[in-house]
C-alpha cells in the first residue's frame, strides 16, 4: 500500500509538472508596491496593468482576477483602468502584529490563456498608536539611607507601532534633583526602564515626592504616554535627640507642696515614628543619694517629691537624659534653686457674719466682723487687709487687728443677687505671704419691682363667626423680683362707666395671660375693640402694670352682595327704554350692588347670567354697566329680559341676581315707561281716550274752582281794602300778597303721569303749583303778619321744581300737545 501511494504521488507530481511546462513562462520577479496603513478605500496602490505589460482591455478579455493566500481581499483590481486599489481598511498591527516588515503577497491570474503574476505589497507603518504603560500610578517606598545610583525598575511602555513610530525616549516631569530615568536595550534584545536615585534622600527634609515618567515615540507628530510615580521616603533613625537648652535653671519656694512642677525640659528629634519618640529620665542627682525630684518620662516635667528646706540645701543639680526609640540619646543639666520664703501666712478668723441681707439695707450696715493674725514676727508678722474692688462694700478697721465689712451704697437684688467678697490678708515678708477669705453675701428680695409686659401694646386677631371661648393670643409680663413678689396674675382692668368698652366679649386667664373671645363676633357690627389688661404681683403691697390689648376682627365672606338698583322687590321689574337707533356701547342702565364685607370679600364682579338675546347686551365686569353689544336689528324682539349675576371675591364666593327688562322703541319722548312689555294698539287707543276724558274733566273742575275763588275774593276785597291801605303804607310787600289774593297771579300746574303695565289706564297726579318765589315772610310758616289773612297755600319753589323732570314728568304745554 505504501508503494502504491508513493507511486500515485509521483504520478500526480509528473502531471502537475507537465501542466506547468505547458503554460507560458511566468514572470520570475514579483511586482512590488508599497502603501501606508489606514489608507482610505479606493486609494491607488499602483498601475498593475502597465507594470504587467498588459492593457486594460486585455484584463477584461482574459478575465483577470486577484488571488490571495489567506483568501482575504485587501486590494482590488479596477479592470477598466488597470489600476490596483485599496479595497478596505488596512491595519498593519492587525495584519502583521509586531513584525518588522508587513508584506501582503497575492497573484494576478489571467484565465484565457492561463497566466499569473506574483505581486507583493509592502504595508508601511504610520504613527497611529500612543505609548501605553500597564499601570497609571506606581508607588515606591525607599529608605532614606538608600545610596545614590540605586535603581527602581519600571515596565516599559507598549507601542504597537514599529520603527521610528515606536517608543524612542523616556523623560521625567517635572525635573527634580533626586531622580532620573534610565532606559535602553540589553544584550539579549530586551528593553529596560529604571528610575535612578541621583541624590541622597532625607526624610526630615522631604517625606514624599511625586513626578511623572513620560514615554514618547518618534512619530510626526510624536505621541506620548504617562505613568505617575509616587515616592514615599521611609525614616531611618539617623538623628539623635537635641535639647532646646544645654542648661536649665529653675527656682522653687521651700514650702511648695509635693508634686509641684519646678520646670519642664524639652528635646526634639527630627526622625518620625518610633525613631522620633523621646523619653526622659533623671540620670543622677549630684551630691545627693535620695533625690527629692522626679521627671515625667513623656512630658519632661520635673516635680518635687517632698517639701524642700532652704536651710538644708539652697540648690540642687540634676542631669536629664533624653533617649529616642532607636537608642540615640542626649543629656542636659538642670539647676534647681530653693528660694527662702516666709513660712507662715496670715490667718483670718470670723467673729460674726450676716447673710442674707435685705436689698433695702441702709448703707453703713455691718455685714461681718473678723480678726487677722500672723505667727511670724517683725515684718513677716505685720498684716494688711484689702478687699477686692467693690462698689457696694468696704473694709473698715475696728480695733487692733479687727476689721468690719460694711455696706457703702444701696443694694439691688435684681441687679446682683449674690456678692462674693474676697478679703486678702498679706504680711510684710519678702516675699509676702497672703491668706484669702471669701464672704458670700446673699441679697433677699423686697417687692420693689412692678410687673413689666414684654410689649407696650398687643394686637390680636380673630375671624368673625368664631367659636365661643376661642384662644386669640396671650399677654406676658415678667417681674424682676422672686418668690411671691414675682408671681404675676392677670385680669381685665375696670373701666369707668363713662368709658364702657365696645365689646364685653374678651376674657383673660389669670394664671397664664391667655386671651379668649367668649362669643362669636360679627365683623359688620364690630371691627375692633380695646381692653386694658392688668398684671399684678403677689407682693405686699402688690404692684401692678397695665397694657392695652386691641382685638381686631377679621372679615369672613358671610354676606352676599345686595342689589341696590334695580330694586329686587315683589313689584314688577322696571323697564329700561332703548332707542332702536342706539349704537353699540350705548349705556342702557347700571346695576348697583354693595357687599357688607370688606377687602376682597367685598370686591364685586358682574356677569350676564341669562338674557332673551344674549348677543345684544353686555355687562361690565367691574362697573355693572349694561350696554348694547351690537346694533339693534329688526329681528330683535321689543321686550328683553336680563338676569345679571353679582358675585363677590370671597372664598367661597357669594352671589345675588338682578332682574332687568328693556324695551326697544322707535320713537319716544323724555317719558320713561316702566312697562314690562310694550302696549298693543288697542291699549294705545284706550289710553288716548282716557287721557282726553280726564283732561276735560280736570279742566272743567279747574275753571269752576277758579271762578268760585275769584268771587270769594272780590266779596272780601271791600272789607280788607281799608286794612290793606293802612298796612300798605307800612309794608310795601303787602301789595304782592293782595295781588295774589285777588287772583291776579298766574297759577300754572304740572302733572305727573304714571302708566301701569298692561292695564292701559292712566293716572294723573297733580303736583304743587308753580308760583314765583315769594318773600319768606309771606309763606305760611307762621312768621309773617299776613298769615291769617291768606287762604291759599304759599309753597316755596326752587329751581329744581321749575325744571322739567326727565323721569316721567310732563309740563302743561307738553300735556296739551299730547
C-alpha positions in Angstrom: 0.0 0.0 0.0 2.8 2.4 0.8 4.4 1.7 -2.5 1.1 2.3 -4.3 0.6 5.6 -2.5 4.1 6.7 -3.3 3.6 5.8 -7.0 0.4 7.8 -7.1 2.0 10.9 -5.6 4.9 10.7 -8.1 2.4 10.4 -10.9 0.5 13.5 -9.6 3.7 15.5 -9.5 4.6 14.5 -13.0 1.2 15.6 -14.3 1.5 18.9 -12.5 4.9 19.4 -13.9 3.7 18.7 -17.4 0.8 21.2 -17.0 3.3 23.8 -15.7 5.6 23.2 -18.6 2.7 23.6 -20.9 1.9 27.2 -19.6 3.7 30.2 -20.9 6.6 31.3 -18.8 5.6 33.3 -15.7 7.4 36.4 -14.6 10.4 35.5 -12.4 10.4 38.6 -10.2 7.2 39.7 -8.4 5.7 43.1 -8.9 6.2 45.1 -5.7 4.2 48.1 -4.4 4.0 49.9 -1.1 1.1 51.6 0.6 0.6 53.2 4.0 -1.7 51.6 6.5 -5.1 53.2 7.3 -5.2 54.4 3.6 -8.7 55.2 2.5 -10.7 52.7 0.5 -10.1 53.3 -3.2 -6.6 54.8 -2.7 -4.2 54.0 -5.6 -1.6 51.3 -4.9 -0.1 51.0 -8.5 -0.7 50.7 -12.2 -0.8 47.0 -12.3 -1.8 46.5 -16.0 1.0 48.7 -17.1 3.6 47.1 -14.8 2.5 43.6 -16.0 2.8 44.6 -19.7 -0.9 44.4 -20.3 -3.6 46.7 -21.4 -7.0 47.3 -19.6 -8.9 45.6 -22.4 -6.7 42.5 -22.1 -7.5 42.3 -18.4 -11.2 42.2 -19.1 -10.8 39.8 -22.1 -8.6 37.4 -20.2 -10.8 37.5 -17.1 -8.1 38.8 -14.8 -8.6 38.4 -11.0 -6.6 38.7 -7.8 -5.9 35.7 -5.6 -4.5 35.9 -2.0 -3.1 33.2 0.2 -5.4 33.8 3.1 -8.5 34.4 0.9 -9.0 38.0 2.2 -9.3 40.6 -0.4 -7.4 43.7 1.0 -6.9 45.0 -2.6 -9.0 45.1 -5.7 -8.3 45.4 -9.4 -10.0 48.0 -11.5 -10.3 46.3 -14.9 -11.4 49.4 -16.7 -8.2 51.3 -15.8 -5.9 48.5 -14.9 -5.1 50.1 -11.5 -4.6 48.3 -8.2 -6.7 50.0 -5.5 -7.2 49.6 -1.7 -10.3 47.5 -1.1 -10.8 48.2 2.7 -9.2 49.3 5.9 -5.6 48.1 6.2 -4.3 47.9 9.8 -0.6 46.9 9.9 -0.8 46.0 13.6 -3.7 43.7 13.0 -2.3 42.0 9.9 1.4 41.7 10.9 1.4 42.3 14.7 4.9 43.4 15.8 6.8 42.1 12.7 9.5 44.4 11.3 8.1 44.1 7.8 4.5 43.6 6.7 4.2 42.2 3.2 0.9 41.3 1.6 1.5 38.6 -1.2 -1.1 37.7 -3.9 -1.3 36.7 -7.5 -2.8 38.2 -10.6 -4.4 35.3 -12.5 -5.3 35.5 -16.2 -7.7 32.7 -17.2 -7.6 32.8 -21.0 -4.9 31.9 -21.8 -3.8 30.8 -18.3 -1.1 33.1 -16.9 -0.3 34.5 -13.5 1.9 37.3 -12.0 3.2 37.4 -8.4 2.5 40.7 -6.6 3.8 41.9 -3.2 2.5 45.0 -1.4 4.6 46.4 1.5 2.3 47.8 4.1 4.0 50.9 5.6 3.5 51.7 9.3 2.1 55.1 10.4 2.2 56.6 13.9 -1.4 55.8 14.9 -0.8 54.5 18.4 0.4 56.2 21.6 2.8 54.6 24.1 0.8 53.0 27.0 2.1 51.9 30.4 0.5 48.9 32.1 -0.3 51.0 35.2 -1.4 54.5 35.6 0.3 55.0 39.0 3.2 53.3 40.7 4.4 53.9 44.3 8.0 53.2 45.5 8.8 53.1 49.2 12.5 54.0 49.5 14.6 54.1 52.8 16.2 57.5 53.3 19.6 55.7 53.6 19.4 54.4 50.0 22.7 55.2 48.1 22.7 57.4 45.1 22.6 55.3 41.9 20.0 52.9 43.3 17.7 51.7 40.5 14.0 51.0 40.7 12.7 49.2 37.6 9.6 50.1 35.7 7.8 48.2 33.0 8.5 49.7 29.6 5.6 51.4 27.7 3.9 49.4 24.9 3.5 50.9 21.4 2.1 48.7 18.6 3.8 50.8 16.0 7.3 49.9 14.8 10.5 51.6 13.8 10.6 55.2 14.5 6.9 55.2 15.4 7.7 53.0 18.4 8.8 54.3 21.8 12.1 56.2 21.4 12.7 58.1 24.7 11.6 58.5 28.3 11.8 61.6 30.5 10.7 62.9 34.0 8.3 65.7 34.5 8.8 67.9 36.4 12.6 67.6 36.6 14.0 67.1 40.1 17.4 66.7 41.6 16.7 63.4 43.3 15.6 61.1 40.5 16.3 60.5 36.8 15.2 57.9 34.3 17.4 55.3 32.5 16.3 53.2 29.5 17.8 51.1 26.8 18.2 47.6 25.3 20.0 44.8 26.9 22.4 42.4 25.1 19.6 39.9 24.7 17.4 42.5 23.0 15.1 43.1 25.9 14.3 46.8 26.6 14.5 48.1 30.2 13.4 51.3 32.1 14.7 52.3 35.5 14.1 55.2 37.9 17.6 56.1 39.2 18.3 57.8 42.6 20.6 60.7 41.9 20.9 62.3 45.3 20.8 61.0 48.9 17.3 61.3 50.5 16.5 63.0 53.8 13.0 62.2 55.1 13.3 65.1 57.6 13.7 67.4 54.7 11.1 65.9 52.4 9.0 62.9 53.3 7.2 62.4 50.0 7.5 63.4 46.4 5.9 62.6 43.1 6.6 63.0 39.4 5.6 61.6 36.0 7.6 59.4 33.7 6.7 60.2 30.1 7.3 57.8 27.1 7.5 59.4 23.7 7.6 57.8 20.3 9.4 59.1 17.2 6.3 59.8 15.0 5.5 63.1 13.4 3.8 64.5 15.4 5.1 62.4 18.3 2.8 60.6 20.7 3.3 60.1 24.4 2.1 58.1 27.4 2.5 58.9 31.1 2.7 57.0 34.4 2.6 58.7 37.8 5.4 57.9 40.2 4.9 58.4 44.0 7.9 58.2 46.2 7.5 57.6 50.0 10.7 58.0 51.9 11.0 55.6 54.8 12.5 57.0 58.0 15.8 55.8 59.5 17.0 56.7 63.0 19.7 59.0 61.8 19.0 61.9 64.2 19.7 62.0 68.0 17.5 64.0 70.3 18.5 67.6 70.9 17.6 69.7 74.0 16.3 73.2 73.5 18.8 74.4 76.1 22.0 72.9 77.3 21.4 74.1 80.9 18.0 74.7 82.6 17.7 76.8 85.7 14.6 76.7 87.9 13.5 78.2 91.2 11.2 76.8 93.8 9.9 78.0 97.1 11.0 76.0 100.1 7.4 75.4 101.3 6.0 74.2 97.9 3.9 71.0 98.3 4.7 67.6 96.9 4.0 67.3 93.2 4.8 71.0 92.4 6.3 71.3 88.9 9.7 73.0 89.1 10.3 73.3 85.3 10.0 71.3 82.1 12.7 70.2 79.8 12.2 69.7 76.1 14.1 67.8 73.5 13.3 67.3 69.8 14.1 64.6 67.3 13.8 65.1 63.5 13.0 61.4 63.0 9.5 60.1 62.7 7.5 57.3 64.2 9.3 55.2 66.8 12.6 56.9 66.0 11.1 60.2 67.0 9.6 59.2 70.3 11.6 60.6 73.2 11.6 59.5 76.8 13.2 61.4 79.7 14.9 60.2 82.9 17.0 61.6 85.7 20.5 60.2 85.3 21.8 61.3 88.6 21.4 63.8 91.4 24.8 65.4 92.1 25.7 65.3 95.8 22.5 63.5 96.9 21.7 59.9 97.2 18.0 60.3 98.0 16.7 62.7 95.4 13.6 64.9 96.0 12.8 65.2 92.3 11.1 63.1 89.7 10.7 63.7 86.0 7.7 62.7 83.8 9.2 60.4 81.1 6.8 61.8 78.4 6.3 65.5 79.2 9.7 66.2 80.7 8.1 68.0 83.8 10.4 67.9 86.8 8.4 67.8 90.1 9.3 67.6 93.7 8.5 64.5 95.7 8.8 66.1 99.2 9.0 69.7 100.6 12.4 71.4 100.2 14.2 73.1 103.0 16.3 76.1 102.1 18.4 75.8 105.3 19.3 72.2 104.3 20.3 72.9 100.7 19.9 76.1 98.7 20.3 74.4 95.3 20.0 71.0 93.5 21.8 70.0 90.3 20.2 67.3 88.1 21.1 65.6 84.9 18.4 64.7 82.5 18.8 62.2 79.7 16.6 62.1 76.6 16.5 58.8 74.6 14.7 58.2 71.3 13.2 54.9 70.1 16.3 54.0 68.2 18.6 54.2 71.2 20.2 57.5 70.5 20.3 59.9 73.5 21.3 63.3 74.7 21.8 64.9 78.2 21.4 68.3 79.8 21.9 69.8 83.2 19.2 71.2 85.4 19.9 73.6 88.3 17.1 74.0 90.9 17.4 76.9 93.2 15.5 76.8 96.5 14.1 80.2 97.5 13.7 81.1 101.1 10.1 82.3 101.9 8.1 83.4 104.8 6.9 80.2 106.2 3.7 81.3 107.9 0.9 83.0 106.2 -1.6 85.3 107.9 -4.7 83.7 109.5 -8.2 85.2 109.3 -10.9 84.3 111.9 -14.5 85.4 111.5 -16.3 86.7 114.6 -19.7 87.4 113.1 -21.3 87.3 109.7 -24.8 88.2 108.5 -26.3 86.7 105.3 -28.7 87.1 103.6 -29.2 90.9 103.6 -32.5 92.6 102.6 -32.0 94.6 99.4 -33.3 97.7 101.2 -30.4 97.6 103.8 -29.2 101.1 104.5 -25.6 102.0 103.7 -23.2 101.6 106.7 -24.6 98.3 107.9 -22.0 95.9 109.3 -22.1 92.6 107.5 -19.1 90.8 109.1 -16.5 91.2 111.9 -13.2 89.3 111.7 -9.7 89.4 113.0 -6.3 88.6 111.4 -3.0 87.3 112.9 0.4 86.0 111.8 2.6 83.7 113.8 5.7 85.3 112.3 7.3 88.3 113.9 8.8 91.5 112.7 8.0 92.5 109.2 6.8 89.0 108.4 4.1 89.4 111.1 2.8 92.8 110.1 -0.5 92.3 108.3 -2.6 94.5 106.0 -6.0 93.6 104.7 -7.6 94.5 101.4 -11.0 93.9 99.8 -11.2 93.2 96.1 -12.7 96.1 94.0 -16.2 96.6 95.2 -18.7 99.4 94.8 -21.1 98.3 97.4 -18.9 97.0 100.3 -15.7 98.2 102.0 -13.4 97.2 104.9 -13.2 99.4 108.0 -10.6 99.0 110.8 -12.3 98.5 114.1 -9.8 97.7 116.9 -6.2 96.5 116.7 -6.4 93.6 114.2 -10.2 93.7 113.9 -11.9 94.7 110.7 -15.6 95.4 109.8 -17.1 94.5 106.4 -19.8 97.2 105.8 -22.1 98.3 103.1 -21.4 101.6 101.4 -24.3 102.0 98.9 -27.9 100.8 98.3 -28.2 97.2 97.2 -30.4 95.9 94.4 -31.2 92.2 94.3 -32.4 92.4 90.7 -29.0 93.8 89.7 -26.9 91.4 91.8 -28.4 88.7 93.9 -25.2 87.4 95.4 -21.9 89.1 96.2 -18.7 87.1 96.5 -16.3 89.3 98.6 -12.7 88.3 98.7 -10.7 89.6 101.6 -6.9 89.3 101.3 -4.6 89.5 104.3 -0.8 89.9 103.4 2.2 90.2 105.7 5.3 92.4 105.0 7.6 89.5 104.5 9.8 89.1 101.4 8.1 87.8 99.6 4.9 88.5 101.5 2.6 85.6 102.4 -1.2 86.1 101.9 -4.3 84.5 103.0 -7.7 84.9 101.4 -11.1 84.5 102.9 -14.3 84.7 100.8 -17.6 86.1 102.2 -20.6 85.1 100.1 -23.4 87.6 100.8 -26.9 86.7 99.5 -29.4 89.5 99.0 -33.0 88.8 99.9 -35.8 90.2 97.8 -38.1 93.1 98.5 -41.2 93.8 96.4 -39.8 96.9 94.7 -40.5 96.0 91.0 -43.8 96.1 89.3 -44.6 93.6 86.5 -43.4 94.6 83.1 -45.1 93.5 79.9 -42.9 92.2 77.1 -44.8 94.5 74.7 -46.0 98.1 75.0 -49.3 97.0 73.5 -50.8 93.9 72.0 -52.8 93.5 68.8 -54.6 90.2 68.4 -56.7 88.9 65.5 -59.9 86.8 65.4 -62.1 85.9 62.5 -65.7 86.7 62.6 -68.2 84.0 63.4 -65.6 82.5 65.7 -66.3 79.7 68.1 -67.1 80.7 71.7 -64.1 80.9 74.0 -61.6 80.8 71.2 -58.0 81.5 72.0 -56.6 84.6 70.2 -53.3 85.3 71.9 -51.5 85.8 75.2 -50.1 88.6 77.2 -47.0 88.1 79.2 -45.5 90.1 82.0 -42.3 89.5 84.0 -41.4 90.6 87.4 -37.8 91.1 88.3 -38.5 90.1 91.9 -38.5 86.5 93.1 -40.9 84.3 95.0 -44.4 85.7 95.7 -43.1 89.1 94.7 -42.6 87.7 91.2 -45.9 85.7 90.9 -47.9 87.5 88.3 -51.7 87.3 87.9 -53.7 88.8 85.0 -57.1 90.4 85.0 -59.1 92.9 83.0 -58.7 96.4 84.4 -62.0 98.0 85.5 -63.4 100.6 83.0 -65.2 103.7 84.2 -68.9 103.8 83.4 -68.4 106.7 81.0 -65.9 104.7 79.0 -67.7 101.4 78.6 -65.9 99.1 76.0 -67.5 98.5 72.7 -67.4 94.7 73.4 -67.5 92.8 76.7 -66.6 89.6 75.0 -62.9 89.4 75.9 -61.6 87.3 78.8 -58.0 86.8 80.1 -56.7 83.8 82.0 -55.4 84.9 85.4 -52.6 82.4 85.5 -51.0 82.4 82.1 -52.4 85.5 80.4 -54.2 83.7 77.6 -56.8 85.9 76.0 -60.1 84.4 74.8 -63.1 85.7 72.9 -66.2 84.5 74.7 -68.8 84.7 72.0 -69.0 84.8 68.2 -68.3 88.3 66.7 -69.7 89.9 63.6 -67.2 92.0 61.6 -70.0 94.1 60.1 -71.0 95.2 63.7 -67.7 95.2 65.4 -64.4 95.6 63.7 -62.1 96.1 66.7 -62.2 96.5 70.4 -59.7 97.6 73.0 -59.4 96.4 76.6 -56.9 97.1 79.4 -55.2 94.0 80.9 -53.7 94.4 84.4 -50.8 92.4 85.6 -50.4 92.3 89.4 -47.7 90.5 91.6 -48.4 88.8 94.9 -46.2 91.2 97.0 -47.4 93.2 100.0 -48.4 95.7 98.9 -48.9 94.3 95.4 -47.6 96.2 92.4 -49.3 96.2 89.1 -49.0 97.3 85.4 -51.5 97.8 82.6 -51.3 97.2 78.9 -53.7 97.8 76.1 -54.9 94.8 74.1 -56.5 95.6 70.8 -58.7 92.9 69.3 -59.0 93.1 65.5 -61.9 91.2 63.9 -61.0 89.8 60.5 -63.7 89.6 57.9 -65.2 86.4 56.6 -67.2 86.2 53.4 -70.6 85.8 55.2 -72.6 88.5 53.4 -73.9 88.0 49.9 -74.0 91.1 47.6 -77.1 93.3 47.9 -78.5 94.8 44.8 -79.5 98.4 45.2 -80.6 99.1 41.7 -82.7 98.0 40.2 -84.8 97.2 43.3 -85.4 93.5 43.6 -88.7 93.6 45.4 -92.0 91.9 44.7 -93.1 94.7 42.3 -92.6 94.1 38.5 -89.1 94.8 37.3 -88.5 98.2 35.9 -88.2 98.6 32.1 -85.3 100.4 30.5 -86.1 102.2 27.2 -83.6 101.7 24.5 -83.9 103.5 21.1 -83.6 101.2 18.2 -81.1 103.6 16.6 -78.7 103.3 19.5 -75.2 102.3 18.6 -73.0 99.6 20.2 -71.8 100.7 23.6 -75.0 102.6 24.4 -75.5 102.7 28.2 -78.8 101.0 28.9 -78.6 101.0 32.7 -76.2 100.2 35.5 -76.6 97.5 38.2 -75.6 98.9 41.6 -74.8 96.5 44.4 -72.9 96.6 47.7 -71.4 94.0 49.9 -71.3 94.4 53.7 -68.0 92.5 53.9 -64.6 94.2 53.4 -61.4 93.6 51.5 -61.5 91.1 48.7 -64.7 89.7 50.1 -66.4 93.0 49.0 -64.9 93.1 45.5 -67.9 92.6 43.2 -68.0 91.4 39.7 -71.0 91.5 37.3 -71.8 88.8 34.8 -74.7 88.3 32.4 -76.3 85.2 33.6 -79.3 84.9 31.2 -80.8 87.2 28.5 -83.6 87.0 26.0 -81.0 87.8 23.3 -77.5 87.0 24.8 -75.6 88.6 22.0 -77.4 92.0 22.2 -76.3 93.2 25.7 -73.1 93.0 27.7 -72.4 93.8 31.3 -69.2 95.5 32.6 -67.4 93.0 34.9 -66.2 95.7 37.2 -68.7 98.6 36.7 -72.0 96.7 36.3 -72.9 98.9 33.3 -75.4 97.2 30.9 -74.6 98.3 27.3 -75.6 97.4 23.8 -73.1 94.9 22.4 -74.2 95.3 18.8 -76.7 97.4 16.8 -80.4 96.7 17.1 -81.9 94.8 14.2 -85.5 94.3 13.0 -85.4 90.7 14.1 -84.8 91.6 17.7 -87.9 91.4 19.9 -89.2 94.6 21.5 -89.1 93.3 25.1 -85.9 91.8 26.6 -85.4 90.3 30.0 -81.9 90.2 31.5 -80.6 88.4 34.6 -77.3 89.8 36.0 -75.2 87.8 38.4 -73.4 89.8 41.1 -70.6 87.8 42.7 -68.1 88.8 45.4 -64.4 87.7 45.5 -64.6 85.7 48.7 -63.7 82.0 49.2 -66.2 80.5 48.6 -67.8 83.4 46.7 -71.4 84.5 47.4 -73.7 86.0 44.8 -77.0 87.7 44.1 -79.0 88.2 40.9 -80.7 91.3 39.5 -83.6 91.1 37.0 -83.9 93.8 34.3 -86.2 94.4 31.4 -85.5 96.6 28.4 -87.9 97.9 25.7 -86.7 98.7 22.2 -88.7 101.8 21.0 -88.5 103.6 17.7 -89.9 106.9 18.9 -90.4 108.2 22.5 -90.1 111.4 24.3 -88.5 112.0 27.7 -91.2 109.9 29.4 -89.8 106.7 30.9 -92.3 103.9 30.7 -91.8 101.3 33.4 -93.6 98.7 31.3 -92.6 95.2 31.5 -93.9 94.8 27.9 -94.8 97.3 25.2 -98.5 98.2 24.9 -100.6 96.9 22.0 -102.5 99.1 19.5 -105.8 98.7 21.4 -104.2 99.6 24.7 -102.7 102.8 23.0 -106.1 103.9 21.7 -107.8 103.3 25.0 -105.1 105.2 26.7 -105.6 108.2 24.4 -109.4 108.2 25.1 -108.9 108.1 28.9 -106.4 110.9 28.7 -108.8 113.2 26.7 -111.7 112.5 29.1 -109.6 113.1 32.2 -108.2 116.3 30.7 -111.7 117.7 30.0 -112.9 116.8 33.5 -110.0 118.3 35.2 -110.2 121.5 33.1 -113.9 122.0 34.0 -113.2 121.4 37.6 -110.3 123.9 37.5 -112.5 126.6 35.9 -115.3 126.2 38.4 -112.9 126.3 41.3 -111.2 129.4 39.9 -114.5 131.2 39.4 -115.6 130.4 43.0 -112.3 131.5 44.3 -112.3 134.9 42.4 -115.9 135.6 43.5 -115.0 135.0 47.1 -112.0 137.2 47.0 -114.0 140.0 45.4 -116.5 139.9 48.2 -113.9 140.2 50.8 -111.9 142.8 49.0 -114.1 145.7 50.2 -113.7 144.6 53.8 -110.0 144.4 53.5 -109.4 147.5 51.5 -109.1 149.9 54.4 -106.8 147.5 56.3 -104.7 146.9 53.1 -104.3 150.6 52.6 -103.2 151.1 56.2 -100.8 148.2 56.2 -99.6 149.0 52.7 -98.3 152.3 54.0 -96.1 150.5 56.4 -95.4 147.3 54.5 -94.7 147.7 50.7 -94.7 143.9 50.2 -98.3 143.5 51.1 -99.3 144.6 47.6 -97.9 141.4 46.3 -100.0 139.4 48.7 -103.1 141.4 47.7 -102.5 140.7 44.1 -102.2 137.1 44.9 -105.3 137.1 47.0 -107.2 138.9 44.3 -106.3 136.2 41.8 -104.1 138.4 39.7 -101.0 136.0 39.8 -100.9 133.3 37.2 -101.2 129.8 38.6 -99.7 127.1 36.3 -99.8 123.4 37.3 -97.6 120.4 36.3 -98.9 116.9 36.1 -97.0 113.6 36.6 -98.3 110.7 34.5 -97.7 107.1 35.8 -98.6 104.4 33.3 -99.0 100.9 34.8 -98.0 97.9 32.8 -100.7 96.0 31.0 -103.7 97.9 32.3 -103.8 100.6 29.6 -105.2 103.1 32.1 -103.5 106.3 33.1 -103.3 108.0 36.4 -102.9 111.7 36.8 -101.2 113.2 39.9 -101.5 116.9 40.5 -98.3 118.4 41.6 -97.7 121.6 43.5 -98.5 124.8 41.6 -95.6 126.6 40.0 -95.5 130.0 41.7 -93.0 132.8 41.5 -90.6 132.8 44.5 -92.3 134.9 47.2 -90.6 136.6 50.1 -90.2 134.3 53.1 -92.4 136.4 55.3 -95.4 135.7 53.0 -95.2 131.9 53.3 -97.5 130.1 55.6 -94.6 129.3 58.1 -96.0 131.2 61.0 -93.5 134.1 60.7 -95.4 136.7 58.7 -98.1 139.1 59.9 -100.3 138.3 57.0 -100.6 134.6 57.8 -104.3 134.5 58.9 -105.4 136.7 56.0 -104.2 134.3 53.2 -106.5 131.5 52.3 -104.3 129.9 49.6 -101.2 127.8 50.3 -97.9 129.5 49.8 -95.3 127.0 48.6 -91.6 128.0 48.1 -90.4 126.7 44.7 -86.8 126.0 43.9 -85.1 125.9 40.5 -85.3 122.1 40.6 -89.1 122.4 40.9 -89.3 124.7 37.9 -87.1 122.4 35.7 -88.8 119.6 33.7 -88.5 116.2 35.2 -86.9 113.7 32.8 -88.1 110.7 34.8 -91.7 110.8 33.7 -92.9 114.5 34.4 -94.7 116.5 31.6 -95.2 120.2 31.5 -98.7 121.7 30.8 -97.7 122.6 27.2 -96.4 119.1 26.5 -99.5 117.6 28.1 -101.8 119.8 25.9 -99.8 118.8 22.9 -100.2 115.2 23.8 
